[in-house]
Amino acid sequence: MASADAPCDTDPVVRYFEDFAPGVTFDCGSVSVDEGSIVAFAKEYDPQPFHVDPSIDGPFGGLIASGWHTASLVMRQLVEHYLSAESSLGAAGIDELRWPYPVRPGDTLRVRATVLEARKSLSKPDRGIVRTMVEAVNQDGTAVLRLTAVNFMRVRPAS
């Protein structure tokens, strides 16, 4: 089990429901964002002018990443450094999602996951429900994404 503010291992870690203790924060690594990926994602999924045209000044003073692009980058970090293929049973959803500050070309985002609550399922004893506050901050420490996720996790199998 990770200790408070412990980095996630770079190799996949097997975690079960019991390893998600409320209050523990996992450092899920970082990801850099470039202009090409911002424009490519936006052209495919969110073609608003301030996401696809670097020459437009727009309401944000230049090109910014789609919030959905940011969420996708964060999700990748969570899959690689927080969730375990052996125990993750998917999610019930996101309770809240906010993009408090824009992501720009050249930004590097650091992702953290803090367990808010972990409780056993009353109807399915082989799993638990984990509520996690996820935050991504840029290289200046400014939050660019906050969300609260609700995941289903398998309990550790009996040995």
TORKOL-4160 file (C-alpha; in steps of 0.2 Angstrom, whole numbers, padded with zeros to 4 digits, m for minus):
159
<pt num="1" X="0000" Y="0000" Z="0000"/>
<pt num="2" X="0006" Y="0017" Z="m0004"/>
<pt num="3" X="0010" Y="0029" Z="0010"/>
<pt num="4" X="0003" Y="0047" Z="0010"/>
<pt num="5" X="0010" Y="0057" Z="m0005"/>
<pt num="6" X="0020" Y="0042" Z="m0011"/>
<pt num="7" X="0024" Y="0041" Z="m0029"/>
<pt num="8" X="0016" Y="0027" Z="m0039"/>
<pt num="9" X="0028" Y="0014" Z="m0046"/>
<pt num="10" X="0032" Y="0015" Z="m0064"/>
<pt num="11" X="0029" Y="m0003" Z="m0066"/>
<pt num="12" X="0011" Y="m0009" Z="m0065"/>
<pt num="13" X="0006" Y="m0011" Z="m0047"/>
<pt num="14" X="m0007" Y="m0023" Z="m0041"/>
<pt num="15" X="m0019" Y="m0015" Z="m0030"/>
<pt num="16" X="m0036" Y="m0021" Z="m0023"/>
<pt num="17" X="m0050" Y="m0013" Z="m0014"/>
<pt num="18" X="m0040" Y="m0015" Z="0003"/>
<pt num="19" X="m0026" Y="m0004" Z="m0004"/>
<pt num="20" X="m0036" Y="0011" Z="m0006"/>
<pt num="21" X="m0036" Y="0019" Z="0011"/>
<pt num="22" X="m0045" Y="0036" Z="0013"/>
<pt num="23" X="m0033" Y="0050" Z="0014"/>
<pt num="24" X="m0019" Y="0042" Z="0004"/>
<pt num="25" X="m0013" Y="0052" Z="m0011"/>
<pt num="26" X="m0005" Y="0044" Z="m0025"/>
<pt num="27" X="0007" Y="0053" Z="m0037"/>
<pt num="28" X="0002" Y="0047" Z="m0055"/>
<pt num="29" X="0016" Y="0054" Z="m0065"/>
<pt num="30" X="0016" Y="0068" Z="m0078"/>
<pt num="31" X="0012" Y="0071" Z="m0096"/>
<pt num="32" X="0017" Y="0084" Z="m0108"/>
<pt num="33" X="0005" Y="0093" Z="m0120"/>
<pt num="34" X="0011" Y="0100" Z="m0137"/>
<pt num="35" X="0002" Y="0110" Z="m0150"/>
<pt num="36" X="0000" Y="0096" Z="m0162"/>
<pt num="37" X="m0009" Y="0084" Z="m0150"/>
<pt num="38" X="m0020" Y="0098" Z="m0145"/>
<pt num="39" X="m0025" Y="0102" Z="m0163"/>
<pt num="40" X="m0027" Y="0084" Z="m0168"/>
<pt num="41" X="m0038" Y="0080" Z="m0153"/>
<pt num="42" X="m0049" Y="0095" Z="m0156"/>
<pt num="43" X="m0051" Y="0092" Z="m0175"/>
<pt num="44" X="m0057" Y="0075" Z="m0171"/>
<pt num="45" X="m0068" Y="0078" Z="m0155"/>
<pt num="46" X="m0070" Y="0096" Z="m0151"/>
<pt num="47" X="m0067" Y="0108" Z="m0166"/>
<pt num="48" X="m0070" Y="0124" Z="m0157"/>
<pt num="49" X="m0059" Y="0138" Z="m0165"/>
<pt num="50" X="m0048" Y="0141" Z="m0149"/>
<pt num="51" X="m0044" Y="0122" Z="m0149"/>
<pt num="52" X="m0039" Y="0120" Z="m0168"/>
<pt num="53" X="m0032" Y="0137" Z="m0174"/>
<pt num="54" X="m0016" Y="0143" Z="m0166"/>
<pt num="55" X="m0018" Y="0160" Z="m0175"/>
<pt num="56" X="m0034" Y="0164" Z="m0166"/>
<pt num="57" X="m0033" Y="0175" Z="m0151"/>
<pt num="58" X="m0050" Y="0170" Z="m0144"/>
<pt num="59" X="m0057" Y="0171" Z="m0127"/>
<pt num="60" X="m0042" Y="0163" Z="m0119"/>
<pt num="61" X="m0028" Y="0172" Z="m0127"/>
<pt num="62" X="m0022" Y="0159" Z="m0139"/>
<pt num="63" X="m0023" Y="0140" Z="m0142"/>
<pt num="64" X="m0029" Y="0129" Z="m0127"/>
<pt num="65" X="m0033" Y="0111" Z="m0126"/>
<pt num="66" X="m0050" Y="0104" Z="m0125"/>
<pt num="67" X="m0055" Y="0100" Z="m0108"/>
<pt num="68" X="m0060" Y="0082" Z="m0114"/>
<pt num="69" X="m0042" Y="0081" Z="m0121"/>
<pt num="70" X="m0035" Y="0085" Z="m0104"/>
<pt num="71" X="m0047" Y="0073" Z="m0096"/>
<pt num="72" X="m0041" Y="0059" Z="m0108"/>
<pt num="73" X="m0023" Y="0063" Z="m0104"/>
<pt num="74" X="m0027" Y="0062" Z="m0085"/>
<pt num="75" X="m0036" Y="0045" Z="m0088"/>
<pt num="76" X="m0021" Y="0038" Z="m0096"/>
<pt num="77" X="m0011" Y="0042" Z="m0081"/>
<pt num="78" X="m0023" Y="0035" Z="m0069"/>
<pt num="79" X="m0024" Y="0018" Z="m0079"/>
<pt num="80" X="m0005" Y="0017" Z="m0080"/>
<pt num="81" X="m0001" Y="0022" Z="m0062"/>
<pt num="82" X="m0017" Y="0021" Z="m0050"/>
<pt num="83" X="m0029" Y="0008" Z="m0056"/>
<pt num="84" X="m0025" Y="m0011" Z="m0057"/>
<pt num="85" X="m0030" Y="m0022" Z="m0072"/>
<pt num="86" X="m0033" Y="m0036" Z="m0059"/>
<pt num="87" X="m0045" Y="m0027" Z="m0048"/>
<pt num="88" X="m0053" Y="m0012" Z="m0058"/>
<pt num="89" X="m0071" Y="m0016" Z="m0062"/>
<pt num="90" X="m0075" Y="0001" Z="m0071"/>
<pt num="91" X="m0083" Y="0016" Z="m0064"/>
<pt num="92" X="m0100" Y="0022" Z="m0059"/>
<pt num="93" X="m0096" Y="0039" Z="m0066"/>
<pt num="94" X="m0089" Y="0056" Z="m0061"/>
<pt num="95" X="m0097" Y="0066" Z="m0048"/>
<pt num="96" X="m0089" Y="0082" Z="m0053"/>
<pt num="97" X="m0077" Y="0088" Z="m0066"/>
<pt num="98" X="m0070" Y="0105" Z="m0067"/>
<pt num="99" X="m0057" Y="0113" Z="m0078"/>
<pt num="100" X="m0052" Y="0129" Z="m0068"/>
<pt num="101" X="m0037" Y="0134" Z="m0079"/>
<pt num="102" X="m0033" Y="0131" Z="m0098"/>
<pt num="103" X="m0020" Y="0119" Z="m0104"/>
<pt num="104" X="m0008" Y="0127" Z="m0117"/>
<pt num="105" X="0005" Y="0120" Z="m0128"/>
<pt num="106" X="0021" Y="0116" Z="m0119"/>
<pt num="107" X="0012" Y="0113" Z="m0102"/>
<pt num="108" X="0017" Y="0098" Z="m0092"/>
<pt num="109" X="0003" Y="0091" Z="m0081"/>
<pt num="110" X="0006" Y="0081" Z="m0065"/>
<pt num="111" X="m0008" Y="0070" Z="m0059"/>
<pt num="112" X="m0013" Y="0066" Z="m0041"/>
<pt num="113" X="m0026" Y="0054" Z="m0035"/>
<pt num="114" X="m0032" Y="0055" Z="m0017"/>
<pt num="115" X="m0044" Y="0042" Z="m0009"/>
<pt num="116" X="m0059" Y="0051" Z="m0002"/>
<pt num="117" X="m0069" Y="0036" Z="0003"/>
<pt num="118" X="m0068" Y="0017" Z="0002"/>
<pt num="119" X="m0082" Y="0006" Z="0007"/>
<pt num="120" X="m0087" Y="m0012" Z="0004"/>
<pt num="121" X="m0102" Y="m0015" Z="m0008"/>
<pt num="122" X="m0117" Y="m0021" Z="0002"/>
<pt num="123" X="m0125" Y="m0031" Z="m0012"/>
<pt num="124" X="m0109" Y="m0038" Z="m0020"/>
<pt num="125" X="m0096" Y="m0044" Z="m0007"/>
<pt num="126" X="m0082" Y="m0047" Z="m0020"/>
<pt num="127" X="m0080" Y="m0028" Z="m0022"/>
<pt num="128" X="m0079" Y="m0011" Z="m0015"/>
<pt num="129" X="m0083" Y="0007" Z="m0020"/>
<pt num="130" X="m0069" Y="0019" Z="m0020"/>
<pt num="131" X="m0072" Y="0038" Z="m0022"/>
<pt num="132" X="m0056" Y="0047" Z="m0028"/>
<pt num="133" X="m0052" Y="0066" Z="m0030"/>
<pt num="134" X="m0041" Y="0068" Z="m0045"/>
<pt num="135" X="m0031" Y="0083" Z="m0049"/>
<pt num="136" X="m0020" Y="0088" Z="m0063"/>
<pt num="137" X="m0008" Y="0103" Z="m0060"/>
<pt num="138" X="0003" Y="0112" Z="m0073"/>
<pt num="139" X="0021" Y="0115" Z="m0071"/>
<pt num="140" X="0017" Y="0131" Z="m0061"/>
<pt num="141" X="0007" Y="0121" Z="m0049"/>
<pt num="142" X="m0009" Y="0128" Z="m0055"/>
<pt num="143" X="m0024" Y="0116" Z="m0056"/>
<pt num="144" X="m0030" Y="0113" Z="m0073"/>
<pt num="145" X="m0042" Y="0098" Z="m0069"/>
<pt num="146" X="m0052" Y="0092" Z="m0054"/>
<pt num="147" X="m0064" Y="0078" Z="m0054"/>
<pt num="148" X="m0071" Y="0065" Z="m0041"/>
<pt num="149" X="m0072" Y="0048" Z="m0048"/>
<pt num="150" X="m0082" Y="0033" Z="m0041"/>
<pt num="151" X="m0074" Y="0016" Z="m0046"/>
<pt num="152" X="m0078" Y="m0002" Z="m0042"/>
<pt num="153" X="m0063" Y="m0012" Z="m0036"/>
<pt num="154" X="m0062" Y="m0031" Z="m0032"/>
<pt num="155" X="m0057" Y="m0036" Z="m0015"/>
<pt num="156" X="m0041" Y="m0046" Z="m0013"/>
<pt num="157" X="m0044" Y="m0064" Z="m0016"/>
<pt num="158" X="m0042" Y="m0076" Z="m0002"/>
<pt num="159" X="m0025" Y="m0085" Z="m0002"/>
